[in-house]
Amino acid sequence: MRLLETIEEAWANGSFEPQEVIDFGRRQLVLIHSHARGRGRDAEIEQHPAFLMIWRAGRIVRADYYLFQDQALEATGLS
């Protein structure tokens, strides 16, 4: 994924870990914990984004990235 490549270029010592997967059949919501330290900088971030993925025939056909989990939960009607 291009997004992950971009993140890896800018940040060092980072992690991007799924915390929970909520299954809606064709759709899956993946809640994530991410932490990173800037490459060559003292910047440090901790975030809780989410991916909402749509599957068809065993493949992801769409993946929407949400910077904030509450936005993703709202998009699925869970909040």
Backbone as CSV, one residue per row, in Angstrom:
resi,resn,N_x,N_y,N_z,CA_x,CA_y,CA_z,C_x,C_y,C_z
1,MET,0.832,-1.172,0.000,0.000,0.000,0.000,0.880,1.238,0.000
2,ARG,0.535,2.165,-0.821,1.315,3.398,-0.925,1.308,4.177,0.384
3,LEU,0.194,4.180,1.102,0.110,4.889,2.375,1.171,4.386,3.352
4,LEU,1.297,3.081,3.476,2.279,2.524,4.407,3.703,2.827,3.970
5,GLU,3.970,2.843,2.667,5.299,3.198,2.170,5.647,4.644,2.533
6,THR,4.682,5.533,2.392,4.892,6.947,2.729,5.173,7.111,4.216
7,ILE,4.430,6.401,5.032,4.636,6.454,6.476,6.034,5.965,6.830
8,GLU,6.465,4.864,6.231,7.786,4.308,6.528,8.907,5.258,6.122
9,GLU,8.724,6.027,5.046,9.745,6.978,4.603,9.925,8.121,5.601
10,ALA,8.860,8.569,6.213,8.901,9.737,7.103,9.200,9.394,8.551
11,TRP,8.874,8.185,8.954,8.969,7.844,10.373,9.871,6.638,10.599
12,ALA,10.587,6.674,11.696,11.431,5.549,12.092,10.834,4.928,13.353
13,ASN,11.208,3.714,13.639,10.791,3.050,14.880,9.282,3.084,15.090
14,GLY,8.539,2.841,14.035,7.091,2.912,14.140,6.427,1.553,14.212
15,SER,5.213,1.568,14.731,4.401,0.357,14.741,2.987,0.709,14.297
16,PHE,2.335,-0.231,13.681,1.002,-0.065,13.128,0.293,-1.378,13.425
17,GLU,-0.367,-1.483,14.595,-0.860,-2.764,15.081,-2.385,-2.800,15.166
18,PRO,-3.008,-3.813,14.532,-4.452,-3.977,14.677,-4.795,-4.289,16.138
19,GLN,-5.817,-3.613,16.666,-6.248,-3.846,18.042,-7.549,-4.643,18.084
20,GLU,-8.392,-4.440,17.073,-9.680,-5.135,17.032,-10.176,-5.168,15.593
21,VAL,-10.804,-6.270,15.227,-11.437,-6.399,13.908,-12.921,-6.668,14.142
22,ILE,-13.753,-5.811,13.562,-15.198,-5.969,13.667,-15.705,-6.393,12.295
23,ASP,-16.303,-7.568,12.229,-16.717,-8.167,10.966,-18.187,-7.877,10.681
24,PHE,-18.458,-7.329,9.490,-19.815,-7.043,9.038,-20.142,-7.871,7.793
25,GLY,-19.521,-9.019,7.652,-19.738,-9.823,6.441,-18.816,-9.356,5.339
26,ARG,-19.359,-8.617,4.374,-18.542,-8.088,3.267,-17.600,-6.989,3.720
27,ARG,-17.909,-6.349,4.840,-17.086,-5.243,5.335,-16.415,-5.636,6.648
28,GLN,-15.229,-5.098,6.846,-14.506,-5.280,8.097,-13.953,-3.935,8.547
29,LEU,-14.120,-3.668,9.827,-13.555,-2.471,10.421,-12.371,-2.903,11.269
30,VAL,-11.201,-2.342,10.978,-9.985,-2.690,11.708,-9.548,-1.463,12.513
31,LEU,-9.612,-1.579,13.842,-9.178,-0.508,14.739,-7.698,-0.712,15.030
32,ILE,-6.924,0.357,14.911,-5.462,0.257,14.923,-4.864,1.156,16.002
33,HIS,-3.734,0.730,16.528,-2.906,1.586,17.391,-1.598,1.812,16.642
34,SER,-1.233,3.078,16.452,0.036,3.362,15.773,0.879,4.294,16.633
35,HIS,2.172,4.070,16.554,3.142,4.872,17.299,4.373,5.001,16.421
36,ALA,4.930,6.204,16.356,6.121,6.396,15.519,6.960,7.560,16.031
37,ARG,8.243,7.462,15.726,9.199,8.534,16.020,9.737,9.022,14.688
38,GLY,9.826,10.345,14.527,10.279,10.934,13.277,11.693,10.529,12.909
39,ARG,11.909,10.307,11.639,13.240,9.952,11.140,14.134,11.190,11.221
40,GLY,15.168,11.152,12.075,16.099,12.264,12.219,15.533,13.432,13.009
41,ARG,14.419,13.233,13.688,13.785,14.303,14.467,13.395,13.770,15.839
42,ASP,13.001,14.705,16.698,12.514,14.303,18.018,11.002,14.138,18.037
43,ALA,10.353,14.313,16.898,8.891,14.213,16.827,8.449,12.785,17.140
44,GLU,7.355,12.695,17.868,6.797,11.396,18.207,5.273,11.507,18.167
45,ILE,4.628,10.481,17.612,3.171,10.489,17.545,2.603,9.167,18.041
46,GLU,1.401,9.243,18.546,0.621,8.062,18.898,-0.795,8.335,18.415
47,GLN,-1.334,7.423,17.625,-2.655,7.621,17.038,-3.473,6.342,17.132
48,HIS,-4.765,6.506,16.908,-5.688,5.374,16.903,-6.581,5.472,15.668
49,PRO,-6.010,5.190,14.483,-6.780,5.241,13.235,-7.567,3.949,13.013
50,ALA,-8.221,3.874,11.861,-8.984,2.677,11.498,-9.055,2.543,9.983
51,PHE,-9.214,1.304,9.535,-9.486,1.000,8.129,-10.858,0.350,8.054
52,LEU,-11.667,0.788,7.109,-12.917,0.116,6.790,-12.704,-0.518,5.418
53,MET,-12.726,-1.856,5.391,-12.414,-2.575,4.155,-13.646,-3.303,3.638
54,ILE,-13.787,-3.307,2.320,-14.860,-4.043,1.652,-14.217,-5.173,0.859
55,TRP,-14.747,-6.378,1.056,-14.214,-7.583,0.427,-15.170,-8.108,-0.638
56,ARG,-14.594,-8.634,-1.711,-15.362,-9.319,-2.749,-14.495,-10.445,-3.293
57,ALA,-15.038,-11.640,-3.332,-14.337,-12.825,-3.854,-12.973,-13.014,-3.184
58,GLY,-12.921,-12.767,-1.869,-11.687,-12.989,-1.122,-10.625,-11.918,-1.272
59,ARG,-10.973,-10.784,-1.898,-10.018,-9.687,-2.098,-10.593,-8.374,-1.584
60,ILE,-9.696,-7.512,-1.136,-10.125,-6.182,-0.720,-10.357,-5.358,-1.980
61,VAL,-11.574,-4.841,-2.139,-11.886,-4.020,-3.309,-11.934,-2.537,-2.957
62,ARG,-12.003,-2.239,-1.671,-11.971,-0.850,-1.218,-11.492,-0.818,0.223
63,ALA,-10.644,0.168,0.525,-10.176,0.369,1.896,-10.193,1.863,2.184
64,ASP,-11.012,2.257,3.142,-11.081,3.653,3.562,-10.305,3.812,4.860
65,TYR,-9.449,4.819,4.901,-8.622,5.095,6.078,-9.246,6.242,6.856
66,TYR,-9.385,6.054,8.145,-9.907,7.093,9.036,-8.833,7.418,10.063
67,LEU,-8.488,8.673,10.170,-7.470,9.091,11.127,-7.934,8.885,12.564
68,PHE,-9.242,8.970,12.768,-9.802,8.807,14.113,-10.818,7.672,14.116
69,GLN,-10.728,6.794,15.110,-11.617,5.643,15.175,-13.082,6.038,15.301
70,ASP,-13.384,7.137,15.995,-14.784,7.539,16.126,-15.408,7.865,14.774
71,GLN,-14.616,8.399,13.836,-15.116,8.660,12.478,-15.479,7.347,11.780
72,ALA,-14.636,6.343,11.947,-14.886,5.036,11.333,-16.106,4.377,11.946
73,LEU,-16.233,4.478,13.257,-17.397,3.898,13.933,-18.684,4.587,13.471
74,GLU,-18.635,5.888,13.269,-19.790,6.627,12.771,-20.138,6.186,11.343
75,ALA,-19.119,5.971,10.514,-19.335,5.561,9.121,-20.011,4.193,9.038
76,THR,-19.810,3.353,10.038,-20.425,2.023,10.046,-21.749,2.012,10.805
77,GLY,-22.083,3.136,11.434,-23.322,3.211,12.196,-23.210,2.661,13.603
78,LEU,-21.985,2.463,14.087,-21.772,1.914,15.433,-21.710,2.975,16.530
79,SER,-21.734,4.251,16.147,-21.695,5.271,17.206,-22.846,6.241,17.053
